[in-house]
Amino acid sequence: MNAKPHHEGDPNEVDFTEAARSSWFKPRAFSIVWGKDGRYWNVPTDGRPAELLQVSWLEVSTITSLKDSIQAGKKYAISFRLQMKQGAFGWNGCSVYLMGKIGQAGKYTAKKIKLSDQPENDKEFETEKLEVTVPTDATDMKLYFGLYEVWTGRWKGGLLIHGARVEQVTE
């Protein structure tokens, strides 16, 4: 077992598109609790999705400044590209939360996602988007976001994380 069992997110694993005002977060961009322990996760180095083998504590998160493009008063939409493998388990009656906030002291906004509603197959799907608004008086312009299920203590597995997108909402 590794001395440090958690995978630390790599900020170089983010692609920013200036024209679209969006960023794509590759699997290695996320800090993953127990992500370095092969009993629980497989986090490949070759661009393939991160694979949740089994955990009772799902915490996949990152912090970003979107190349300093976060603007006060603007909204940003966050979504994940996921996939349920054949034999996925532990998701029935278990809600996963997509959460985001602006600034370390900010208040989280959350959206409940029911992964048990997704079919087990080779199809990727995009979660519903979570919108986070940057307060007009914000001084800490970092966006904190992630996927969480840390409350049930139930073992779950068979989830692939292909990445996440953050984009500025145009109004």
Secondary structure, DSSP 8 states (H G I E B T S, - for coil): --SS-SB---GGGEEEETTTTEEEE-GGGSEETTTT-TTTEE--SSS--EEE--BSSEEEEEEE-GGGT--TT-EEEEEEEEEEEEEEES-TT-EEEEEEEESTTS--EEEEEEGGGS-BSS--EE---EEEE--TT-S---EEEEEEE-SS---BEEEEEEEEEEEE---
